[in-house]
């Protein structure tokens, strides 16, 4: 039995680790992709996971499959396709560690995933099915994702969703908003950022909690960057600050690591969604804020997941 099966993009992030005198970045290849980063955090914190996706039959694609195997994820659901290139993302970082992205994805392997290629047994055998909006930008991956979500919901799985706004990957903002709202309407558990709340509704993070619940979300977490997060669910609501003393160099994957860390704690409770207590929600949010914050002190997504010992030391130190 898997705790989480995730569907989506598995790609290479080229992280900026320096620049020459003319401003051209020096880039280091790092394994990533939002759902893959989330899976890496889940594996690091004791969950059993599986991944559904597509990479190219190229050097980067084979490296990514190997990476997912090494972190402990089940990889039989990853298709290696000789007809497409593995998706690449070029990440440049400002002096605050904030990122900007340029994608080589026209098309990328992740967008070419078809429903008929999915190993549905990996959904049958999981507690939570996770997806994000990058799987909804293009066909045939959009149809594959929507059919997989319907399949998981019919099987009674928890559904977790990451809106993961990347404006440059959408033909227009309204299409992005439409697909993000569709995903929110399917989900039981959501990690939303304050930026995404503003994009969707032009509202405060606090007001977005009510909007999420109105769409059917049961457990909602809204991240506030360096300010921590707020959360709501099962009649409880609270705020958790980010830990102090963090020196960020790269925020790539921090939101994904928050999501995976949070899910790991909710799943560890062994309870049904409606039984998770206010204290358990608080503890999940606190653990996730700490893990995500520590991840920003390293470059990349998967490679920046902090070990459990480091997170616990910061929480209890």
N, C-alpha and C positions, 0 to 999 in steps of 0.2 A: 504494500500500500504506500502510495506517495502522499506526502503532506500537500505539495503544490506541484501542479503541472502548468507550465507557462508556455504561451505561444507568442511568437513575434520575432523581432530582429536580433540577429547575432552578427556583429560587425566589428570592424577594426576602427578604433578611435586613434587618430594621429594627434597625440597630445603635444602641445608646445612646451618645450623644456628650455628654450633660450631663443636668441635672435642674433643675427649678424649686424654689422654696422649700418646696413641699409634697411633694417627692420624686417628682413625675411626670417620667418620662424625656423628654428631647428625642431624637428618633430620626431617623437618616439612612438612606435606602433604599440597600442595597448588593446587588449580584447575588451569588447563592450557590447552595447545595445541595452536599452532600458530593461527589458525582461530578463536578459542574461545577467545584468548586474544584480537585479533582485534575487535571482536564483543563487548567485554567488553568496549573497548575504545569508540567505536561508540555509545553504549548506554549511557555512561557517558557524552558524548558531544552532546546529543540531537537527535540522529538518531534512527529510528525504524528498528529493525533487526529480522532475523530469522536464525535458524541453522539446518543444515542437517548433521547427523552423526550417529554413533553407539557406545554405551557403553555396558558393561556387566550388567547382572542383579545381581549385587553385591553391597556391601555397598558403594564403591567408585563411581560406576556408578549412583546410586540413588542420592548420594550427588552432583554429577556433574550436573544432570538434575535440581536439586533444586537450585543450584548456578546460572545456566543460567536463570531460572525463576526469581530469585531474582534480577538479574541485569537488567531484563526487556526484554530479548530476547524471541521470540516465539520458543517453544520447541516441538511442535507437530511433527517436522521432525526428532527428535532424537529417534532412535530405541534402545530399551532396550532388549538385547538378552541374554537369560539364557545359551546359548551354548558357550559363550566366556567370557574371563576376560577383564575388563577395562584395557586399556593400562596404563602403569606406566613408568615414566622417573625419573631417579635418577640424580640429578644435584649437582655437587661439584663445589666450587668456589675458585679461587685463591685470593691472597691479593690485586689484582686490581679489583675484582668483576667479572672477566672473568670466563666463565663456561666450564665444560666438562660434557657430558651426557652419561649415561648408560640406555638402554631401556629394559623393560620387554615387549616384543612385538613379540612373536613367537608362534602363532600370537596374536596380540592385537585386541580388538573389532573394532577399527577404520579401520583395513585392511579388515574386512569381510563385509563391506557395499556393497550391491548389488543395481544396478540401479532400479530394480523392487520394491525396498523398499523405494525409494525416493518419497516424497510428492512434486510432480512437481508444485502444485499450489503455493508453496512458491517461486518458480522461476518465475512463471507467474506474481506474485504480487510484484516483486522487481524492483528497478531501476538498481542496480549493483549486479552481481553474482561474488562471490569471492571464490578462491581456492588456494591451495598451493601444493608443491611437495610431502609432506609426504603422500598424497592420491594417489600418482603415484608409490609408491615403490613396491606394491604387488597387485595381483588380489585377490578378485574381485573388490576391491576399485578403482583400476586404470581404469578399463572399466567403472565403474559407474561414475567416475569423468569425463572422456572424453565424455561420452554420455551426461552428465549433462551440460558440457561446450557447446557442439554442440546445445543442446536444448536451452540454454540461448542465444547463438549467433543468432540462427534462430528467436528468439523472439525479437531481437533488444536490448537486455540488454547491459549495460556497463559490461565489463569483467575486473576484477582486479585480480592480480596474485602475489603471494609471492614465489620466488624460494626456500627460506628457506633450505639451504644446511645443511644436517646432514649426513656426510660421512658414519658413521657406520651403517646406515640403508640401504645402497645400496650394492648389490653384487659386483659391481665394479664401478670405477669412470666414465667410459664411459657411463654406463647405466644412472647414475645420470645426466651427461651432456646432454644426448639425451632427457631425459624427461624434464629437466629444459628448454631446448631450445624449445621443443614442447609447453610447457606452455607459454613461452614468445611470441611465434608466435600466440597465441590465444588472447593475452591480449591487452586491451586499456590502462590500468593504471598498472604500475609496481613499486614496492619498491624493489630495489636491494641493497645488501651491497657491500662495496669495496672488501671484501673477496670473495664474489660470482662472482664479475666481474673478479677477478684474476683467479678463478677456471675455469670459462667458456672460457675466451679469453686470459688470461695472459696480460691484458691491464690495463691502468690507469682508474680510475673512470670516468675521463672526456671523454676518448675514448669510454667507455662503453655506454655513452648516445647516441652516433651516432650508435652503434651497436644495441641498443634497438630500436631506430627509424627505422633502416633498416629492423627489424623484424616485424614492424607494430605497435609498441607501440606508443601511442599518447602522453601520459603524463608519464614522467619517473623521478623517484626520486632515487638517489643513496646515501645511508647513509655512513658516514665516522667515525662512533664511536664518540669519544669525540670531533672530529673536526666538527661535524654538518652534513650537507648534501649539495649536488648539485642537480639541477633539470633542466628539459628541456621539452618544449611542446608549441605548438601553436606559434612557432617562438620566444619564450622567453627562456632565460637561466639565471640561477643565482646560488648563493651560500648563505647558511645561516649558521652561526656559532652556535654551541651548547651554551647554557647559562653557565656562569661561576658559581663558588661556589658550584658545585655538589660534593657530597661525596658518590660515588657508593658503595653499598654492594652486589648487585646482578643484573646482566644485563639480567636475564631471562625475555623474553617477551618484551624487549625494542623495538626491531625492529617491532614486531607486533603492539605494542601500537603506534609507529610512523605511521604505515600503517593505523590503524583505525582512528587516529587523523587527518591525512591528508585527508582520504576519507570523514570524517565528514564535513570538511571545503569545499571540492569540491562540495559535495552534497548540502550543505547549500546555495550555490550560486544560485541554482535553474536553472542553465544554462545547455545547451548541452555541450558535451566535447569540441567541436571546438570553443565554445564561451567563454571559461574560459580565463580570462585576465592574463597578466603578473603579475599584482599586486595580483590577487587572487591565483596564483600559489605560489608566494613568501609568502603570508600570510599563506597558507596551510602548506608550508614547515617550516616556523618559528614556527607555533603553534605545529606542529608535533615534531619538534626538542625539544621544551620545554617540552612537555608532556612526551616524551620518556626519556629525561634526568632525569626528576623528578622521573620517575618510578624506576630508578636504585637505589634510596635511600631506597627502600622497597624490601622485599623478595617476590618471586613468580611472576606470570604473571597476571592473572585476578585480584588478590588481590593488585597489585602494581599500578593500574591505578590511577593517581592523580586526585582529583576532579577538575572540571572546574575552581572553584574559585582560586585554587592554581596555575593553569597554567596561568590564566589571571593576577594574582598578579605578577608572575614572569615576564611575558611579558611586563607589563605596570608599574611595580614598579620602 
